[in-house]
Amino acid sequence: MKPSSIPDGIPVLSRGRHRTPRRGACFMELASVLAGERWSDHPSCTHPLLAYLARLVNDHTSDDGRQKLAPLIPSVVYRRGNDRTWLAVAVAVAAQVVLDVPEGTQRALAAGLLQAERLCADAGPDLAATRREAQLALGMVPGAAAWVDRLGVRSRIDANTFAKRCAPAMVRCAVDGVIASGSPDCDRRLGALLEAGIAACPAPDTEIAAPALTGARLPSLTG
């Protein structure tokens, strides 16, 4: 299949994974189509943490609200990121919601942000902006940060452990926190969470992305 070709009859966005387009499609499955990959909700065209965030947002947004996510699908294609993306996306997502989620979620996110801030400090100038973002987010929830500090957990984790365990947990906590908050604009906040994750992941090189997406057009997903 050519990267710019899209099968006829792609359905509206729906929850979960689907064996074929006839059974429905989720956000990342449609991204796999745009990338010219085999049908999958785990395509290689997108950084794993960003793809995980997209699947969570897709599955927890209402049926009506989910269709508004469709314009974001091309934005994740070829955003494969790099080793720093695990930190950048996790911090961006946590910072987006840490002030407006239940106390328990704030504490969990604060624990992740503290680990991220330490790893960014060790990484040097390449992650200086992400470190500042983590510090600002922690500054918004001093009570949660102090609670984590009182636990006395001083051991640091390495970047690999952060990528495998901490980063996905932070993304999951952020999504769960938005839902648990009971906000009437939950769909909008979940969409903003996904936008924050996309912005934190390096955009693809235009010379690579342009040929693949030229002429690619998602069909109407409103019905």
Backbone as CSV, one residue per row, in Angstrom:
resi,resn,N_x,N_y,N_z,CA_x,CA_y,CA_z,C_x,C_y,C_z
1,MET,0.839,-1.200,0.000,0.000,0.000,0.000,0.868,1.241,0.000
2,LYS,0.582,2.172,-0.853,1.312,3.427,-0.869,0.979,4.225,0.370
3,PRO,1.967,5.013,0.909,1.725,5.768,2.126,0.561,6.727,2.019
4,SER,0.296,7.265,0.828,-0.751,8.272,0.697,-2.109,7.673,0.382
5,SER,-2.184,6.343,0.213,-3.459,5.735,-0.140,-4.245,5.393,1.110
6,ILE,-5.536,5.616,1.061,-6.411,5.324,2.188,-7.578,4.505,1.673
7,PRO,-7.834,3.346,2.275,-8.913,2.491,1.803,-10.265,3.183,1.907
8,ASP,-11.140,2.820,0.998,-12.498,3.339,1.074,-13.209,2.745,2.283
9,GLY,-14.132,3.518,2.825,-14.997,2.997,3.866,-14.376,2.910,5.238
10,ILE,-13.324,3.704,5.522,-12.769,3.709,6.873,-13.829,4.241,7.829
11,PRO,-14.097,3.532,8.917,-15.198,3.905,9.813,-14.825,5.057,10.738
12,VAL,-15.805,5.492,11.525,-15.552,6.522,12.518,-14.644,5.952,13.593
13,LEU,-13.965,6.841,14.290,-13.096,6.407,15.374,-13.923,5.730,16.462
14,SER,-13.388,4.646,16.995,-14.074,3.928,18.059,-13.065,3.366,19.043
15,ARG,-13.541,2.882,20.177,-12.657,2.392,21.234,-11.975,1.081,20.839
16,GLY,-10.816,0.871,21.460,-10.152,-0.424,21.363,-9.465,-0.679,20.035
17,ARG,-8.899,-1.883,19.930,-8.243,-2.278,18.702,-9.218,-3.062,17.840
18,HIS,-8.952,-3.106,16.543,-9.868,-3.727,15.589,-9.070,-4.605,14.627
19,ARG,-9.593,-5.763,14.347,-8.853,-6.700,13.499,-8.786,-6.220,12.058
20,THR,-9.845,-5.564,11.594,-9.893,-5.034,10.240,-10.635,-3.699,10.254
21,PRO,-10.475,-2.874,9.213,-11.221,-1.614,9.149,-12.729,-1.808,9.166
22,ARG,-13.195,-2.968,8.713,-14.645,-3.207,8.707,-15.220,-3.261,10.117
23,ARG,-14.361,-3.565,11.087,-14.825,-3.667,12.472,-14.665,-2.356,13.234
24,GLY,-14.117,-1.337,12.573,-13.906,-0.047,13.223,-12.452,0.346,13.147
25,ALA,-12.121,1.478,13.763,-10.742,1.964,13.748,-10.501,2.868,14.939
26,CYS,-9.313,2.740,15.517,-8.920,3.665,16.574,-7.932,4.680,16.002
27,PHE,-7.557,5.626,16.813,-6.682,6.720,16.398,-5.390,6.191,15.779
28,MET,-4.721,5.281,16.469,-3.424,4.807,15.986,-3.557,3.851,14.810
29,GLU,-4.668,3.159,14.681,-4.869,2.317,13.502,-4.962,3.170,12.242
30,LEU,-5.634,4.301,12.352,-5.688,5.194,11.199,-4.324,5.834,10.930
31,ALA,-3.543,6.048,11.973,-2.180,6.546,11.773,-1.348,5.531,11.000
32,SER,-1.557,4.253,11.287,-0.817,3.221,10.558,-1.166,3.244,9.077
33,VAL,-2.422,3.560,8.749,-2.834,3.666,7.351,-2.114,4.831,6.675
34,LEU,-2.092,5.974,7.343,-1.437,7.145,6.761,0.061,6.914,6.551
35,ALA,0.656,6.111,7.420,2.087,5.839,7.304,2.396,4.750,6.284
36,GLY,1.367,4.123,5.744,1.584,3.057,4.785,2.057,1.764,5.428
37,GLU,1.797,1.616,6.727,2.176,0.392,7.430,1.011,-0.590,7.435
38,ARG,1.308,-1.789,7.901,0.223,-2.762,8.060,-0.734,-2.246,9.132
39,TRP,-1.975,-2.692,9.052,-3.024,-2.270,9.982,-2.630,-2.654,11.407
40,SER,-2.474,-1.666,12.286,-2.031,-1.940,13.652,-2.288,-0.737,14.531
41,ASP,-2.553,-0.988,15.827,-2.661,0.130,16.769,-1.315,0.397,17.446
42,HIS,-0.270,-0.350,17.029,1.085,-0.123,17.524,2.035,0.096,16.337
43,PRO,1.757,1.034,15.458,2.621,1.218,14.284,3.989,1.772,14.681
44,SER,4.981,1.480,13.866,6.341,1.941,14.154,6.542,3.403,13.779
45,CYS,5.546,4.030,13.166,5.690,5.412,12.706,5.629,6.424,13.841
46,THR,5.265,5.985,15.044,5.057,6.898,16.164,5.827,6.418,17.384
47,HIS,6.398,7.352,18.135,7.105,6.984,19.360,6.170,6.194,20.279
48,PRO,6.660,5.129,20.909,5.786,4.267,21.721,5.016,4.994,22.815
49,LEU,5.634,5.971,23.477,4.925,6.659,24.549,3.832,7.564,24.003
50,LEU,4.095,8.232,22.902,3.069,9.068,22.280,1.928,8.205,21.760
51,ALA,2.253,7.069,21.179,1.216,6.157,20.691,0.374,5.629,21.852
52,TYR,1.010,5.341,22.981,0.292,4.871,24.169,-0.683,5.947,24.651
53,LEU,-0.213,7.182,24.696,-1.086,8.297,25.075,-2.260,8.406,24.122
54,ALA,-2.011,8.292,22.827,-3.088,8.410,21.832,-4.126,7.311,22.017
55,ARG,-3.673,6.090,22.308,-4.635,4.993,22.517,-5.483,5.245,23.760
56,LEU,-4.857,5.728,24.832,-5.613,6.006,26.051,-6.642,7.106,25.831
57,VAL,-6.217,8.187,25.189,-7.149,9.292,24.927,-8.278,8.814,24.020
58,ASN,-7.953,8.062,22.987,-8.965,7.522,22.088,-10.008,6.707,22.857
59,ASP,-9.544,5.844,23.753,-10.447,4.916,24.426,-11.258,5.566,25.532
60,HIS,-10.804,6.690,26.068,-11.507,7.312,27.187,-12.292,8.562,26.810
61,THR,-12.220,8.951,25.555,-13.026,10.074,25.073,-14.407,9.556,24.677
62,SER,-15.418,10.373,24.823,-16.775,9.959,24.461,-16.884,9.710,22.961
63,ASP,-17.935,8.996,22.563,-18.109,8.672,21.147,-18.199,9.927,20.288
64,ASP,-18.913,10.926,20.767,-19.030,12.169,19.997,-17.715,12.943,19.999
65,GLY,-17.091,13.044,21.159,-15.860,13.807,21.264,-14.704,13.177,20.526
66,ARG,-14.720,11.868,20.409,-13.603,11.158,19.773,-13.423,11.578,18.322
67,GLN,-14.488,11.882,17.637,-14.378,12.259,16.218,-13.595,13.553,16.039
68,LYS,-13.569,14.400,17.075,-12.831,15.656,16.992,-11.323,15.434,17.075
69,LEU,-10.912,14.220,17.428,-9.482,13.907,17.481,-8.906,13.633,16.094
70,ALA,-9.773,13.352,15.128,-9.316,12.926,13.802,-8.295,13.871,13.161
71,PRO,-8.476,15.199,13.253,-7.481,16.083,12.621,-6.072,15.954,13.191
72,LEU,-5.949,15.363,14.383,-4.633,15.207,14.988,-3.884,13.976,14.463
73,ILE,-4.583,13.083,13.796,-3.952,11.828,13.387,-2.708,12.042,12.535
74,PRO,-2.746,12.892,11.493,-1.514,13.080,10.700,-0.341,13.612,11.522
75,SER,-0.634,14.268,12.646,0.427,14.872,13.451,1.310,13.844,14.151
76,VAL,0.807,12.620,14.315,1.618,11.606,15.003,2.403,10.744,14.023
77,VAL,2.088,10.850,12.734,2.756,10.026,11.732,4.208,10.471,11.574
78,TYR,5.111,9.532,11.700,6.563,9.746,11.620,7.139,10.541,12.783
79,ARG,6.357,10.735,13.847,6.934,11.323,15.070,7.511,10.164,15.894
80,ARG,8.662,9.719,15.480,9.292,8.583,16.162,10.110,9.017,17.372
81,GLY,10.420,10.297,17.464,11.137,10.813,18.615,12.547,10.267,18.739
82,ASN,13.051,10.291,19.971,14.395,9.814,20.277,14.428,9.405,21.742
83,ASP,15.636,9.148,22.260,15.736,8.694,23.654,15.229,9.745,24.635
84,ARG,15.304,11.011,24.274,14.855,12.077,25.177,13.332,12.221,25.197
85,THR,12.679,11.624,24.219,11.226,11.784,24.101,10.485,11.168,25.279
86,TRP,11.027,10.102,25.863,10.368,9.497,27.032,10.211,10.521,28.143
87,LEU,11.238,11.295,28.386,11.175,12.326,29.415,10.311,13.500,28.978
88,ALA,10.503,13.967,27.762,9.806,15.163,27.295,8.293,14.976,27.266
89,VAL,7.832,13.845,26.744,6.389,13.602,26.662,5.800,13.378,28.048
90,ALA,6.469,12.586,28.876,5.950,12.315,30.219,5.816,13.597,31.027
91,VAL,6.818,14.465,30.953,6.770,15.718,31.699,5.691,16.643,31.137
92,ALA,5.594,16.734,29.831,4.592,17.613,29.219,3.176,17.194,29.587
93,VAL,2.927,15.901,29.563,1.597,15.387,29.889,1.277,15.611,31.362
94,ALA,2.232,15.315,32.230,2.009,15.515,33.661,1.790,16.987,33.983
95,ALA,2.601,17.858,33.389,2.474,19.294,33.651,1.135,19.846,33.179
96,GLN,0.576,19.237,32.150,-0.691,19.702,31.585,-1.843,19.574,32.575
97,VAL,-1.788,18.557,33.444,-2.960,18.258,34.278,-2.693,18.262,35.767
98,VAL,-1.439,18.354,36.200,-1.117,18.099,37.605,-1.886,18.995,38.566
99,LEU,-2.238,20.178,38.144,-2.933,21.111,39.033,-4.411,20.786,39.184
100,ASP,-4.976,20.024,38.264,-6.433,19.847,38.218,-6.882,18.402,38.353
101,VAL,-6.069,17.576,38.995,-6.434,16.169,39.192,-6.536,15.892,40.682
102,PRO,-7.185,14.790,41.077,-7.307,14.462,42.501,-5.953,14.363,43.199
103,GLU,-5.985,14.525,44.518,-4.742,14.589,45.298,-3.866,13.345,45.117
104,GLY,-4.483,12.183,45.088,-3.704,10.960,44.922,-2.961,10.931,43.604
105,THR,-3.612,11.416,42.562,-2.967,11.472,41.247,-1.876,12.531,41.235
106,GLN,-2.112,13.648,41.905,-1.077,14.682,42.011,0.200,14.116,42.613
107,ARG,0.038,13.318,43.654,1.212,12.755,44.327,1.963,11.792,43.405
108,ALA,1.214,10.974,42.679,1.854,10.040,41.755,2.593,10.782,40.652
109,LEU,1.962,11.829,40.122,2.611,12.608,39.077,3.819,13.373,39.616
110,ALA,3.706,13.865,40.859,4.831,14.572,41.467,6.032,13.639,41.626
111,ALA,5.774,12.394,41.998,6.867,11.424,42.128,7.560,11.217,40.791
112,GLY,6.780,11.103,39.735,7.360,10.945,38.403,8.110,12.184,37.952
113,LEU,7.546,13.352,38.243,8.194,14.602,37.857,9.522,14.798,38.578
114,LEU,9.588,14.385,39.837,10.846,14.499,40.574,11.925,13.620,39.946
115,GLN,11.554,12.400,39.581,12.519,11.521,38.920,12.939,12.104,37.575
116,ALA,11.968,12.637,36.836,12.270,13.213,35.527,13.198,14.412,35.665
117,GLU,12.941,15.249,36.661,13.771,16.437,36.854,15.218,16.040,37.141
118,ARG,15.406,14.996,37.931,16.764,14.536,38.242,17.458,14.001,36.993
119,LEU,16.742,13.236,36.191,17.326,12.689,34.972,17.655,13.798,33.982
120,CYS,16.797,14.795,33.902,17.069,15.933,33.009,18.311,16.688,33.463
121,ALA,18.471,16.831,34.774,19.647,17.522,35.300,20.920,16.769,34.916
122,ASP,20.859,15.447,34.988,22.028,14.633,34.634,22.328,14.696,33.141
123,ALA,21.282,14.915,32.335,21.446,14.899,30.876,22.080,16.167,30.339
124,GLY,22.005,17.237,31.103,22.633,18.472,30.656,21.728,19.353,29.815
125,PRO,22.319,20.196,28.971,21.552,21.225,28.252,20.515,20.683,27.279
126,ASP,20.680,19.473,26.775,19.718,18.934,25.813,18.311,18.829,26.398
127,LEU,18.228,18.664,27.705,16.924,18.526,28.356,16.660,19.656,29.349
128,ALA,17.326,20.785,29.131,17.154,21.916,30.048,15.715,22.422,30.047
129,ALA,15.103,22.506,28.875,13.723,23.001,28.789,12.755,22.046,29.471
130,THR,12.972,20.748,29.299,12.114,19.761,29.951,12.299,19.814,31.457
131,ARG,13.526,20.031,31.906,13.771,20.156,33.344,13.026,21.355,33.916
132,ARG,13.069,22.481,33.223,12.354,23.673,33.699,10.859,23.411,33.763
133,GLU,10.339,22.708,32.772,8.911,22.395,32.771,8.544,21.520,33.964
134,ALA,9.405,20.544,34.271,9.160,19.687,35.432,9.205,20.504,36.720
135,GLN,10.154,21.410,36.823,10.277,22.244,38.020,9.061,23.150,38.196
136,LEU,8.598,23.727,37.094,7.421,24.590,37.167,6.185,23.803,37.589
137,ALA,6.045,22.596,37.055,4.897,21.753,37.411,4.950,21.380,38.891
138,LEU,6.125,21.032,39.382,6.268,20.703,40.806,5.973,21.919,41.676
139,GLY,6.340,23.095,41.186,6.063,24.315,41.929,4.578,24.612,42.065
140,MET,3.767,24.073,41.154,2.317,24.287,41.227,1.662,23.407,42.277
141,VAL,2.334,22.313,42.666,1.748,21.382,43.643,2.758,21.100,44.750
142,PRO,3.114,22.128,45.529,4.133,21.946,46.571,3.738,20.909,47.615
143,GLY,2.442,20.805,47.887,1.998,19.826,48.877,2.270,18.402,48.424
144,ALA,1.989,18.122,47.151,2.230,16.778,46.616,3.723,16.484,46.569
145,ALA,4.524,17.475,46.178,5.971,17.286,46.122,6.538,17.044,47.519
146,ALA,6.029,17.779,48.506,6.483,17.603,49.884,6.098,16.230,50.412
147,TRP,4.913,15.761,50.030,4.470,14.427,50.458,5.414,13.358,49.920
148,VAL,5.793,13.482,48.659,6.730,12.523,48.072,8.062,12.585,48.801
149,ASP,8.515,13.792,49.109,9.792,13.953,49.795,9.747,13.330,51.182
150,ARG,8.596,13.427,51.863,8.473,12.860,53.212,8.534,11.341,53.197
151,LEU,8.237,10.742,52.059,8.323,9.284,51.974,9.756,8.803,52.139
152,GLY,10.695,9.697,51.870,12.092,9.341,52.035,12.639,8.449,50.950
153,VAL,11.971,8.430,49.795,12.454,7.609,48.687,13.534,8.407,47.955
154,ARG,14.768,8.087,48.213,15.882,8.856,47.661,16.538,8.185,46.452
155,SER,16.229,6.911,46.254,16.914,6.195,45.180,16.508,6.746,43.817
156,ARG,17.493,6.912,42.959,17.231,7.387,41.610,17.066,6.195,40.682
157,ILE,16.340,6.413,39.618,16.213,5.388,38.596,16.981,5.846,37.366
158,ASP,17.377,4.890,36.549,18.101,5.271,35.343,17.115,5.551,34.217
159,ALA,17.631,6.040,33.097,16.772,6.446,31.979,15.985,5.272,31.410
160,ASN,16.584,4.094,31.380,15.883,2.925,30.844,14.705,2.540,31.720
161,THR,14.908,2.564,33.022,13.813,2.244,33.948,12.712,3.285,33.850
162,PHE,13.101,4.556,33.707,12.093,5.609,33.540,11.255,5.346,32.297
163,ALA,11.910,4.989,31.194,11.195,4.757,29.940,10.264,3.557,30.036
164,LYS,10.697,2.507,30.686,9.911,1.272,30.731,8.766,1.345,31.738
165,ARG,8.993,2.016,32.856,8.016,1.976,33.946,7.406,3.330,34.288
166,CYS,8.263,4.310,34.538,7.774,5.578,35.066,7.007,6.386,34.032
167,ALA,7.556,6.521,32.841,6.901,7.346,31.816,5.498,6.832,31.468
168,PRO,5.331,5.530,31.175,3.966,5.041,30.894,3.029,5.224,32.083
169,ALA,3.547,5.043,33.307,2.705,5.220,34.493,2.254,6.672,34.630
170,MET,3.133,7.622,34.319,2.762,9.034,34.388,1.676,9.366,33.372
171,VAL,1.818,8.836,32.165,0.814,9.078,31.123,-0.524,8.487,31.542
172,ARG,-0.490,7.274,32.068,-1.731,6.623,32.508,-2.369,7.407,33.656
173,CYS,-1.570,7.848,34.609,-2.091,8.618,35.740,-2.716,9.933,35.274
174,ALA,-2.094,10.561,34.301,-2.625,11.828,33.801,-4.002,11.638,33.178
175,VAL,-4.137,10.614,32.346,-5.431,10.336,31.719,-6.466,9.942,32.771
176,ASP,-6.090,9.047,33.676,-7.011,8.624,34.731,-7.406,9.801,35.613
177,GLY,-6.455,10.712,35.856,-6.749,11.864,36.697,-7.765,12.787,36.075
178,VAL,-7.666,12.992,34.762,-8.651,13.825,34.062,-10.037,13.203,34.193
179,ILE,-10.116,11.905,34.016,-11.410,11.221,34.106,-11.954,11.279,35.527
180,ALA,-11.078,11.032,36.526,-11.513,11.020,37.923,-11.932,12.396,38.413
181,SER,-11.435,13.439,37.769,-11.789,14.794,38.197,-13.258,15.106,37.958
182,GLY,-13.902,14.341,37.072,-15.317,14.554,36.801,-15.610,15.853,36.090
183,SER,-14.647,16.401,35.412,-14.818,17.677,34.718,-15.854,17.547,33.602
184,PRO,-16.738,18.532,33.449,-17.723,18.473,32.368,-17.099,18.606,30.976
185,ASP,-15.868,19.122,30.921,-15.195,19.241,29.628,-14.063,18.216,29.506
186,CYS,-14.355,17.014,29.972,-13.356,15.942,29.982,-12.798,15.675,28.581
187,ASP,-13.660,15.652,27.578,-13.197,15.391,26.205,-12.182,16.437,25.752
188,ARG,-12.477,17.684,26.030,-11.567,18.757,25.631,-10.234,18.622,26.331
189,ARG,-10.268,18.285,27.607,-9.026,18.161,28.380,-8.209,16.966,27.907
190,LEU,-8.861,15.885,27.554,-8.128,14.730,27.027,-7.489,15.070,25.682
191,GLY,-8.227,15.817,24.849,-7.668,16.246,23.581,-6.461,17.149,23.773
192,ALA,-6.540,18.041,24.764,-5.419,18.941,25.054,-4.221,18.148,25.559
193,LEU,-4.486,17.074,26.282,-3.412,16.209,26.772,-2.667,15.574,25.600
194,LEU,-3.421,15.104,24.627,-2.801,14.512,23.445,-2.015,15.561,22.663
195,GLU,-2.560,16.750,22.535,-1.852,17.822,21.837,-0.535,18.156,22.534
196,ALA,-0.538,18.143,23.872,0.683,18.420,24.621,1.731,17.335,24.357
197,GLY,1.291,16.089,24.306,2.211,15.000,24.020,2.794,15.091,22.626
198,ILE,1.958,15.451,21.654,2.430,15.600,20.274,3.467,16.714,20.185
199,ALA,3.182,17.837,20.832,4.098,18.975,20.777,5.443,18.657,21.410
200,ALA,5.456,17.744,22.399,6.699,17.405,23.098,7.555,16.413,22.330
201,CYS,6.985,15.788,21.319,7.716,14.795,20.524,8.249,15.474,19.270
202,PRO,9.535,15.335,18.961,10.103,16.027,17.800,9.335,15.738,16.518
203,ALA,9.077,16.781,15.756,8.371,16.617,14.487,9.286,15.919,13.484
204,PRO,8.700,15.195,12.532,9.526,14.517,11.526,10.185,15.511,10.599
205,ASP,11.266,15.090,10.001,11.928,15.914,9.005,10.973,16.142,7.842
206,THR,10.818,17.401,7.429,9.834,17.707,6.385,10.142,17.002,5.075
207,GLU,11.417,16.783,4.793,11.773,16.126,3.534,11.348,14.670,3.525
208,ILE,11.252,14.087,4.742,10.804,12.699,4.836,9.288,12.637,4.874
209,ALA,8.690,13.536,5.663,7.251,13.461,5.885,6.439,13.913,4.694
210,ALA,6.920,14.940,3.987,6.112,15.530,2.935,5.705,14.548,1.847
211,PRO,6.611,13.744,1.287,6.190,12.829,0.227,5.163,11.812,0.700
212,ALA,5.290,11.401,1.957,4.404,10.365,2.460,2.998,10.888,2.683
213,LEU,2.882,12.152,3.077,1.571,12.686,3.424,0.964,13.533,2.323
214,THR,1.722,13.778,1.260,1.167,14.555,0.155,-0.011,13.819,-0.454
215,GLY,-1.140,14.499,-0.488,-2.333,13.885,-1.072,-3.100,13.000,-0.107
216,ALA,-2.534,12.735,1.068,-3.243,11.892,2.026,-4.367,12.700,2.658
217,ARG,-5.535,12.113,2.666,-6.691,12.828,3.212,-7.575,11.827,3.942
218,LEU,-7.845,12.130,5.196,-8.743,11.267,5.955,-10.164,11.464,5.459
219,PRO,-10.907,10.385,5.291,-12.299,10.527,4.924,-13.100,11.133,6.052
220,SER,-14.309,11.523,5.775,-15.153,12.090,6.804,-15.341,11.109,7.937
221,LEU,-15.135,11.571,9.173,-15.255,10.689,10.338,-16.413,11.123,11.218
222,THR,-17.352,11.795,10.654,-18.460,12.299,11.460,-19.708,11.445,11.341
223,GLY,-19.632,10.383,10.585,-20.792,9.541,10.494,-20.641,8.458,9.475
